[in-house]
Amino acid sequence: MKRLLIIILLIGNTVFAQPLALRPGDLLFFRDSEGMGGAVQESTGEYTHVAIAIDSVWTIDATPVDGVALGLRYQGTGVKADIYRLTIPFDTAAVVARAKSFIGQPYDNAFLPDNGAMYCSELVYECYLDSAGNHLFEAKPMNWRNKEGKMPKYWKRHFKKLKMPIPEGVPGTNPTDLSRSALLKFIQSY
C-alpha cells in the first residue's frame, strides 16, 4: 500500500484533502525564528533549514540533534515547509544514494567545508552533482552578519564556545541562497 502525505485545507466549514506533491529529490525549505534558526534567518534571510525528499514521505537532512539522518521528521508535526523542485534533469537515484551515504555524519557546528560533518545546506550542496561530478548549486562566501552589518550575539557565543573564529567569508551555502537558485522552482507550501 502506497503511503501519501495529505494536507488538510480548511475553507470556511468545509475540509478538503489535497495530496502533497512531494517527489524524490525535491527540497523542503523551513523557517524558524528561534535559537540557531533565528540567527540563520537574521544573517541569511527567509529560510533556516532544508531537507531532501527521499520519497513522498521520508527525508534526509542534517540537524544539530541527529546529524545527518533519515526520518519522518515533518509529517504531522505542524511544521510548515515550502517544496521546491529542480527545473533541470538530474539523476534522482544518484542524489538519493549520495544523501544516504552521509547518514551518520555529525552535524557541522563549525560550518566548514570538508571536515567530516554536515550542516543542512552543505548536505544538499554535496548531494546534487551533474554527470561530470560538478556541484549543481553554488558555494558563496558565507556572511554571518545581519542587515545592519553587525555580528549577531548568537554567532559570537556559538563560535566562542567552539573556540574558533567566525568563518566569515569561507565558501559555503545557506537555505535561502539555495532556494533562490535559478535551478529550482517553487511547487507548493504545506
N, C-alpha and C positions, 0 to 999 in steps of 0.2 A: 504494500500500500504506500503510495507516494504521499509524503507529508507536504503541506502547503502552509506558509505563513499567511495569516488573514489580518487585514486591517479593518477595524470596525469604524465606520463613519457615522457619526450621529448628526442627522439633519432634522431639525425640529424634533418630532417624536418618532421618526422613522429610523430604523437601523438597517444599513446596507453593508454587506461583506464584499470586500474587494481583494482579490489575490495580490500579494506583494510581488512586484515584478523583478525579484532578485534572481540573478543568474551567476553561475560560476565566473569568477574574475571581476565581478562588479566590486566597486569600492563603496563602503559605508562611511560617511563623514558625520562626526558628532560635535556638539557644542557642550561645554561645561565651564561654568564660571567660578567653580570652587577649587581651592588648592592649586595644584600644578596646572590643571585645566585653565583656571583663571589667569595664571601667569603666562601660559602659552597664548591665550587669547589676547592678553594685553600686549604681548610682544609681536605676534604674527597675524592676528586677525580673527576672523569668524570661527573657523573650525579648530578644535583642540585635540581630536583623535580620529584615526582612520583604521578601518579593518578591511580585510579581504574576504569576499564571499567565496566559500568553497563549493557550496551548492545552494539550494533555496532555503536552507536552514542554518547550516554551520558556517562559522567564520574562523579566521586565524588573525590574531593581532598580537601586539606587544604591549603589555601593561606593567606598571611598577609592581603590582602584586604577583602576577603569574609569569612574567617574562613573556616569551613567545609561546602561545598556547592555542589549541583548538577548543572551540566552545560554542555553546548556545547562548552566549552572553547576553544577547539583546532581545531575544524572543520573549515577549510577555513581561518585560521589565519596566515598560513605560518610558524607557529611554528613547528619545527622538533621534532620527538619523535622516540624512539625505543620501540617496543612492545615485551614484554616477557610473557610467559605462564608457569603456574605450570606444572611440569612433573609428579606430583602425583595426584591421585584422591582427590578431595575435594568437599565440599558441596557449590557449587556456589551460590545457593539461600540463604544460611546462611551468606555467605560473603557479598552479596549484601544487605541483610537485616541489618546486623551489620553496614555496611557503611552508609546506610540511617538513622540508629538510631543516628548517630553522627552529622547529618546535623543540623546546627545552632550553634554548639560549636564554640567558638572563636579560632583564631589562637594562637598557643603556642609560643609566642616570647621568653619565658624563656627556652624552650626546656627541660622541666622537666616532668617526668612521673607522672601520676595520679593527675593532677592539674585542671581537668575540661576544658582543652584546648588541641588542637591537632596541631602538625606540620605534614607535608605530609607523611613522612615515619613512623611516630608514628601511623597515621591512618591505614596504611597498616598493621603494626605490630599488632594492636588491632583487625583488622577485619579477618585476616587469622588464624583460630584456627582449631585444629583437633577435632574429635568427642568427645574427653575427655575434651575439653576446653583448651588445651595447645597451646601456640603460635607456628606457623609453622616456623616463622623467629626468628633469634636470636638477642637479645639486647646485645650490647657490650659497654664497657666503651667508652664514647664519647671523641673524640680528636678534639680540636679546633685549633690546631697549624698547620702551613704549613710544607712543606717538610724539611725546614731548622730548624724546631723545634721552630720557633718564632710565637708569637701570632699576627695574622693579626690585623691591626688598626681597620678594620671594627668591629671585635668582641669586641675589647676593648671599642670602642664607644657605641656599641649596649648594652652591659651589664652594662656599666656605666650609660647609660640613664635609664635602668631598676632598677638601684641602687641594683645590686646583683652581686655576684661573678660569673665568667665564670664557667659553670658547667662541667669543665674538669674532666673526669673520671666517671661522672654519667652515669648509664646504659641508652642506647638509640639506635637509629637507624639513618641511613642516606641512601639516594637513591643509592649511589654507592655500599655500602655494600649489600643492598638488591639485587641489580642486579647481584651480584657475587654469590648468594646463589646457591647451587647445586640443589635446588628445582625448579629453573627457567631455561627455555631455551629461547634463542632469536628467535623471529618469523620473524620480518621484521622492517625496518625503513620506516618512511614516512615523 
